[in-house]
């Protein structure tokens, strides 16, 4: 059996220019897989059943919360796109690289995977332990590509707090999952079809 030399592996930050499409997708799916595993384990260690978090609620009120927050977030993003300088919103080109040439079906898949994995960890597990404020701080820190500029970091924090709020109001994880999915999907499609 061949041994793996872990000393050869080095972690370092890379810029968008150093990434190719394949490496970006591998990184995305690995991080989302880890997010899902950590979220599931955290919920289990809290002595809760992860399957109950994904039970579909009886009424449809949670959908109004989800769509309402989605409209609010997308409207705010549209306004900021008009009035905030582009360099203040720069994420290093990652979103553009991720969505610009991606087929629509793949944007849908990416948006769904990210929404489910991140909401399970952040709203389903972390918020249960620490509440929406500290969860939102962690959520903003995890989106490290925005930390170079205070505007997108503040936006990510506010969106996360909104997701936590609708989770508390509706009592179902599906409300923040749907919101997260709609926002990522619409912004991904805007990037995909935007003209330079």
Secondary structure, DSSP 8 states (H G I E B T S, - for coil): -----GGG-------GGG--HHHHHHHHHHHHHHHHHHHHHHHHHTT--HHHHT---SSSHHHHHHHHHHHHHHHHHHHHHHHS-GGGG--TTHHHHHHTT--HHHHHHHHHHHHHHHHIIIIIIIHHHHHHHHHHHHHHHHSGGGTTSHHHHHHHHHHHHHHHHHHHHH--HHHHHHHHHHHHHHHHHHHHH---
